[in-house]
Amino acid sequence: MIAGSCFLALSAYKDALIFLHNNAKIRIYLCIVLYSAGEEEAKKMYKILDNIKDVNEMKHLTIYEKELLSEEIREFLIDKVSKTGGHLASNLGVVELTISLFSIFDLNKDKLIWDVGHQSYVHKILTGRAKGFDNLRQYGGLSGFPKKSESVYDFFDTGHSSTSISAALGMATARDLKGEKHEVVAVIGDGALTGGMAFEALNDLGYRKSKVIIILNDNQMSIAKNVGGLSSYLRRLRSDPKYAKFKEELELNIKKIPNIGPGVARTLERIKNGIKQMVVPGMLFEDMGVKYLGPVDGHDITELTRMLYSARALKGPVIIHVKTQKGKGYEHAEKRPDKFHGIGPFDCDSGEINSCPDCTTYSKAFGDSMIRQAEKNKYVVALTAAMRDGTGLKDYSELFPERFFDVGIAEQHAVTLAAGMAKEGLRPVFAVYSTFLQRAYDQILHDVCIQNLPVVFAIDRAGLVGEDGETHQGIFDLSFLSHIPNIVIAAPKCTGEMDSLFDWALKQDFPVAVRYPRGGDSEHFCMPSVREFELGKWEMLCGEGDVAVIATGRMVQTALEAGELLAASGIKVRIINGCFIKPIDSGMLKELAAEKVDIVTIEDNIISGGFGMQILEEMKSLNNNARILNLGFEDKFIQHGSTSLLFESNGLDAAGIRTSIENFINTKE
Ligand SMILES: Cc1ncc(C[n+]2csc(CCOP(=O)(O)OP(=O)(O)O)c2C)c(N)n1
């Protein structure tokens, strides 16, 4: 009876809340009454989150309500991400920050850009997309990154690091030229700030003096612990509150010094700057022309609000140094923010991931191989651009700390650093995801390949990566590398070949790129394989039939499966492991041409400029009339979803390939 009336009262309260939406005082009073009554139903029933219908709603909430909302959002995130997987720790760290940004800025006119964008989940929730979280990162569902196509409040698509300040400056420049009035805000992590592009943008911004507000979200973490001189600098700023307070007071006092005439004023200005330099050393941002505010506790909404107001009132560029904790509010993520950075589905209570600990992934096979290579050769060194664990180098880094180099999110620097090392006799291996290597195209061409330096590129996550979507699919590397002279490109057909291929690569005196996919071998595939590689020589796996299927890398396994399906319908095909993408095996192609065999090529890269195109060119030059079918990705970006679904929807699973080959055979006159 009592519970029933309570429930009725709560329902009425809920309606009243919606009605009284703009009257914060009454709302907070009712809220306190209900919460102090200790009613569990109250908590379950009245969710502030459910009543957020507008981006400006945050402006009407009290600080207390915002704190309650923060709790709700954290619960929501943990629950949803535990089911779908995703970027959890970074989002838990920006809950109060996002709420505060929404409280101060009006996203109907102001622009907000999230660097990398993996921490935009709270933004998505507050912009009406909470319901989409059941299908987060799934095919056809909500993207894990900002997408203009998804919401008018996603102002700029991100995914790769360190782009936000440039984009913000671009938008601010457009605003000023068009005579518009609104704020442009870029939120960038301390990890992303290690990327050179962020400095290029700061350099330009400080000079142009455009009004851009930069929020430096400093949690001292990249994916793993942040590295480098900038990180130590931020640590000093973070850890000494006196430092910031002293700076504020000093500036106030300096402002009080009277100016007497322009000449004296100039001298005084110089003296002021001199004093500032002496007592507030290394004011990096201010020296670049960007006003520095902070540091501020990023989980204290009152303080954050105060700071954001100050920044909005200022003229010219400003950076607010916000201290946050990655994984905040979820014990497991607070303890292991690296593990919960990007995570698959997991158990909420134990924090355990539902994965297969014994499965051999390509990254693991690479890491193991690096240990063997380093044991054999004391000049072997490994480089990563902030992706130590993802690329499988954790064990190696612990065994060979002096031969391990994490350069921060700086792929371009990593490549030229490796070039310098190779020039002086080291054997550098740069482990990098295919998508992030795009950043370093010129360094590969200009610094490594023109000088023909023996740098080995270990290109992980080549091909489809799945849930991270179009900004992360590694489907371009064959196209952007194949046309560079001197570089050799190879791909193992299974994890078992990784060690022998790296062993081969490290013996060559030219640049070698070894590309391999995310995950491990296909379930249907079991081919423990240790073999000798010979430059530009392919491997014939099945030698019968009038059609030769030449597949590369992980697609060899799919080609074998497709071959089995075709065999079941009485069609025999030859299957060739195209383990060298550059140079291709001209000898074998000549033999196939002589036999007048038709050719099907299969790659997990875009067709344009890829593996199959090279074969097509070669066959043309042999003046052969054999027909060629190139299978790979069409000229478009591939959205997010599980890799199996994406392969299927692009006709590159075994069944799709079987159909394409059958059609190809059937269309022969
Ligand atoms: C060019 C590039 N290299 C690597 C990555 C992979 N990556 C995604 S998030 C991240 C760490 C970012 O750290 P930070 O900016 O501090 O954000 P946090 O996750 O700590 O909130 C890295 C290395 C990337 N997105 N882009």
Ligand as a Chemical Component Dictionary entry (heavy atoms), coordinates in Angstrom:
data_LIG
# 
_chem_comp.id                   LIG 
_chem_comp.type                 NON-POLYMER 
_chem_comp.pdbx_formal_charge   1 
_chem_comp.three_letter_code    LIG 
# 
loop_
_chem_comp_atom.comp_id 
_chem_comp_atom.atom_id 
_chem_comp_atom.alt_atom_id 
_chem_comp_atom.type_symbol 
_chem_comp_atom.charge 
_chem_comp_atom.model_Cartn_x 
_chem_comp_atom.model_Cartn_y 
_chem_comp_atom.model_Cartn_z 
_chem_comp_atom.pdbx_ordinal 
LIG C1  C1  C 0 47.290 9.000  -35.712 1  
LIG C2  C2  C 0 46.784 8.074  -34.648 2  
LIG N1  N1  N 0 47.647 7.208  -34.074 3  
LIG C3  C3  C 0 47.201 6.363  -33.122 4  
LIG C4  C4  C 0 45.904 6.376  -32.721 5  
LIG C5  C5  C 0 45.399 5.360  -31.705 6  
LIG N2  N2  N 1 44.914 6.000  -30.497 7  
LIG C6  C6  C 0 43.603 6.189  -30.277 8  
LIG S1  S1  S 0 43.291 6.956  -28.835 9  
LIG C7  C7  C 0 44.929 7.022  -28.468 10 
LIG C8  C8  C 0 45.367 7.639  -27.177 11 
LIG C9  C9  C 0 44.862 9.014  -27.048 12 
LIG O1  O1  O 0 45.231 9.528  -25.799 13 
LIG P1  P1  P 0 44.564 10.858 -25.301 14 
LIG O2  O2  O 0 44.465 11.809 -26.413 15 
LIG O3  O3  O 0 45.293 11.298 -24.092 16 
LIG O4  O4  O 0 43.082 10.424 -24.944 17 
LIG P2  P2  P 0 42.586 9.495  -23.740 18 
LIG O5  O5  O 0 42.230 8.185  -24.361 19 
LIG O6  O6  O 0 43.666 9.365  -22.741 20 
LIG O7  O7  O 0 41.396 10.168 -23.211 21 
LIG C10 C10 C 0 45.700 6.452  -29.479 22 
LIG C11 C11 C 0 47.151 6.320  -29.448 23 
LIG C12 C12 C 0 45.036 7.278  -33.369 24 
LIG N3  N3  N 0 43.739 7.335  -33.097 25 
LIG N4  N4  N 0 45.501 8.109  -34.313 26 
# 
loop_
_chem_comp_bond.comp_id 
_chem_comp_bond.atom_id_1 
_chem_comp_bond.atom_id_2 
_chem_comp_bond.value_order 
_chem_comp_bond.pdbx_ordinal 
LIG C1  C2  SING 1  
LIG C2  N1  SING 2  
LIG C2  N4  DOUB 3  
LIG N1  C3  DOUB 4  
LIG C3  C4  SING 5  
LIG C4  C5  SING 6  
LIG C4  C12 DOUB 7  
LIG C5  N2  SING 8  
LIG N2  C6  DOUB 9  
LIG N2  C10 SING 10 
LIG C6  S1  SING 11 
LIG S1  C7  SING 12 
LIG C7  C8  SING 13 
LIG C7  C10 DOUB 14 
LIG C8  C9  SING 15 
LIG C9  O1  SING 16 
LIG O1  P1  SING 17 
LIG P1  O2  DOUB 18 
LIG P1  O3  SING 19 
LIG P1  O4  SING 20 
LIG O4  P2  SING 21 
LIG P2  O5  DOUB 22 
LIG P2  O6  SING 23 
LIG P2  O7  SING 24 
LIG C10 C11 SING 25 
LIG C12 N3  SING 26 
LIG C12 N4  SING 27 
# 
